[in-house]
Amino acid sequence: MSDILLLSADSGNCAEEKLLDTAFDSIIVGLGAMGSAAAFHLARRGARVLGLEARTAAHDKGSSHGESRIIRQAYFEHPAYVPLVQRAYQLWKDLEAESGQSLMTLTGGLAIGPASGSLITGCLTSARLHHLAHELLDRAEVSRRYPQFVLNSDEVAVYEPTAGYLAPEDCIRQHLRCAAQRGADLRFQEPVLSWEADGEGVRVVTANGAYGASSLVLSAGPWTSELLPALRRTLAVVRRVMFWIRPAAQPSTFDKEAFPIFLWEPQQGPLFYGFPRLHPGGDPKVAIHFGAEAQDEPCTPATIDRTIRPGDEADLRSALATRIPALNGEITRATTCMYTMTPDAHFVIDTHPLYPQVAIAAGFSGHGFKFSSAVGEILSDLALERRTLTDIALFSASRFH
Ligand SMILES: Cc1cc2nc3c(=O)[nH]c(=O)nc-3n(C[C@H](O)[C@H](O)[C@H](O)COP(=O)(O)OP(=O)(O)OC[C@H]3O[C@@H](n4cnc5c(N)ncnc54)[C@H](O)[C@@H]3O)c2cc1C
């Protein structure tokens, strides 16, 4: 039997639980980035939805807090993400229209690194394959347009005009609010203790009792292994630190009108990224994506060290000191967050190998937020129809086995 077949439900003893409502079309476990979007899309399609969240709406103990998330199209990670992110842009605009709230800000984006590095070559491959608007800028041109960035002689930049950032807490709140307006039953501070496939449907147990539905969406972020223990060896939760920094000089040059979102892959040292200041008086945010060993220590949501260590700041300072010197000022705020990594850093979006009525959305590997509007739509397909017309082959749950 392959490992994936061991992906079984916890053996909750549902028979002894108080039986609550069992007539839902779909139950969603976890209402963070992916679950809130799934709730919205299921409700939009007229499904009877129950959303169960262990904590409060848009809380800061998972993977979706911290004021900003990059959205970009020239996807260095794999060109297959481009149609998905283009759908996500459209769905974010739709959500802005339905909610009446601005969620996405396009600042333009710079990907900076050696011309032969994986960031630049990956961005160019996606941009060319999908005919995306972009410019390849040399060091002198970057310096002319954005003197805040100091490139090495061997570095270039790909400029993408449609890149920018999302407001993650607002995105989640608006997905939830619009889902509720369309009739979704959303319950907070009600953790799911266990679930089981029940004939063609599912039963889900919380401290209040057992619920039943025709389908289940598991979108528990870094907690996924608790609900799907067989994924414990596939999903690695790692700690990340976000820093807000008061610019050492010329703060207005870091306003969102003047300073694009950026990713920087140095020849040596970690890949880091950052945002402008989102409003006057705010501070730009910078963080390390990959390559700082101390941040790759495996953890769980229960064991993550949420204190900020001297080494965290040292990594950040060495990234900024010569590259964006005017930004290398006082740290005004810092907070931890979790990536849930898969071995290839691509997502898991699939139906359960044994129970097609169960959809799984996990392992978003530090780059999933921008897609969450589109992932919600896919999850609604999987939950209601057990298939989707969107190409999700890259995200198969069985690819590691
Ligand atoms: C520091 C940092 C920076 C990032 N930057 C970017 C970026 O710039 N761009 C980008 O696209 N992506 C980015 N990402 C990645 C992105 O934010 C995540 O991939 C995404 O938010 C994950 O969403 P999720 O729904 O899987 O998890 P979450 O949003 O954490 O949601 C999981 C939810 O499940 C709930 N839950 C867990 N267990 C249970 C249970 N038993 N019962 C009920 N509820 C439960 C949790 O309370 C939580 O609310 C970043 C991530 C981090 C940490």
PDBQT file of the ligand as one rigid body, heavy atoms in Angstrom, charges set to zero:
ROOT
HETATM    1  C1  LIG A 501       5.869  35.609   6.755  1.00  0.00    +0.000 C 
HETATM    2  C2  LIG A 501       5.053  35.128   5.595  1.00  0.00    +0.000 A 
HETATM    3  C3  LIG A 501       5.066  35.860   4.408  1.00  0.00    +0.000 A 
HETATM    4  C4  LIG A 501       4.347  35.435   3.299  1.00  0.00    +0.000 A 
HETATM    5  N1  LIG A 501       4.361  36.200   2.163  1.00  0.00    +0.000 NA
HETATM    6  C5  LIG A 501       3.582  35.853   1.110  1.00  0.00    +0.000 A 
HETATM    7  C6  LIG A 501       3.476  36.728  -0.004  1.00  0.00    +0.000 A 
HETATM    8  O1  LIG A 501       4.068  37.821  -0.038  1.00  0.00    +0.000 OA
HETATM    9  N2  LIG A 501       2.663  36.350  -1.025  1.00  0.00    +0.000 N 
HETATM   10  C7  LIG A 501       1.970  35.176  -1.006  1.00  0.00    +0.000 A 
HETATM   11  O2  LIG A 501       1.259  34.891  -1.968  1.00  0.00    +0.000 OA
HETATM   12  N3  LIG A 501       2.054  34.329   0.061  1.00  0.00    +0.000 NA
HETATM   13  C8  LIG A 501       2.822  34.644   1.111  1.00  0.00    +0.000 A 
HETATM   14  N4  LIG A 501       2.904  33.846   2.213  1.00  0.00    +0.000 N 
HETATM   15  C9  LIG A 501       2.197  32.550   2.211  1.00  0.00    +0.000 C 
HETATM   16  C10 LIG A 501       0.746  32.681   2.516  1.00  0.00    +0.000 C 
HETATM   17  O3  LIG A 501       0.497  33.697   3.464  1.00  0.00    +0.000 OA
HETATM   18  C11 LIG A 501       0.224  31.328   2.995  1.00  0.00    +0.000 C 
HETATM   19  O4  LIG A 501       0.558  30.363   2.007  1.00  0.00    +0.000 OA
HETATM   20  C12 LIG A 501      -1.263  31.322   3.199  1.00  0.00    +0.000 C 
HETATM   21  O5  LIG A 501      -1.660  32.434   3.943  1.00  0.00    +0.000 OA
HETATM   22  C13 LIG A 501      -1.688  30.022   3.864  1.00  0.00    +0.000 C 
HETATM   23  O6  LIG A 501      -3.088  30.041   4.065  1.00  0.00    +0.000 OA
HETATM   24  P1  LIG A 501      -3.837  28.825   4.764  1.00  0.00    +0.000 P 
HETATM   25  O7  LIG A 501      -5.279  29.072   4.590  1.00  0.00    +0.000 OA
HETATM   26  O8  LIG A 501      -3.243  27.550   4.269  1.00  0.00    +0.000 OA
HETATM   27  O9  LIG A 501      -3.416  28.920   6.309  1.00  0.00    +0.000 OA
HETATM   28  P2  LIG A 501      -4.028  29.898   7.446  1.00  0.00    +0.000 P 
HETATM   29  O10 LIG A 501      -4.407  31.208   6.845  1.00  0.00    +0.000 OA
HETATM   30  O11 LIG A 501      -3.080  29.885   8.584  1.00  0.00    +0.000 OA
HETATM   31  O12 LIG A 501      -5.404  29.203   7.853  1.00  0.00    +0.000 OA
HETATM   32  C14 LIG A 501      -5.495  27.981   8.529  1.00  0.00    +0.000 C 
HETATM   33  C15 LIG A 501      -6.633  28.148   9.511  1.00  0.00    +0.000 C 
HETATM   34  O13 LIG A 501      -7.051  26.888   9.987  1.00  0.00    +0.000 OA
HETATM   35  C16 LIG A 501      -7.439  27.045  11.334  1.00  0.00    +0.000 C 
HETATM   36  N5  LIG A 501      -7.424  25.724  11.962  1.00  0.00    +0.000 N 
HETATM   37  C17 LIG A 501      -6.353  24.920  12.172  1.00  0.00    +0.000 A 
HETATM   38  N6  LIG A 501      -6.722  23.763  12.752  1.00  0.00    +0.000 NA
HETATM   39  C18 LIG A 501      -8.063  23.830  12.926  1.00  0.00    +0.000 A 
HETATM   40  C19 LIG A 501      -9.022  22.947  13.485  1.00  0.00    +0.000 A 
HETATM   41  N7  LIG A 501      -8.676  21.742  13.988  1.00  0.00    +0.000 N 
HETATM   42  N8  LIG A 501     -10.310  23.334  13.519  1.00  0.00    +0.000 NA
HETATM   43  C20 LIG A 501     -10.692  24.531  12.997  1.00  0.00    +0.000 A 
HETATM   44  N9  LIG A 501      -9.809  25.412  12.469  1.00  0.00    +0.000 NA
HETATM   45  C21 LIG A 501      -8.520  25.067  12.421  1.00  0.00    +0.000 A 
HETATM   46  C22 LIG A 501      -6.398  28.015  11.880  1.00  0.00    +0.000 C 
HETATM   47  O14 LIG A 501      -6.801  28.619  13.084  1.00  0.00    +0.000 OA
HETATM   48  C23 LIG A 501      -6.261  28.972  10.720  1.00  0.00    +0.000 C 
HETATM   49  O15 LIG A 501      -7.138  30.063  10.870  1.00  0.00    +0.000 OA
HETATM   50  C24 LIG A 501       3.603  34.242   3.358  1.00  0.00    +0.000 A 
HETATM   51  C25 LIG A 501       3.563  33.508   4.551  1.00  0.00    +0.000 A 
HETATM   52  C26 LIG A 501       4.263  33.947   5.662  1.00  0.00    +0.000 A 
HETATM   53  C27 LIG A 501       4.227  33.145   6.921  1.00  0.00    +0.000 C 
ENDROOT
TORSDOF 0
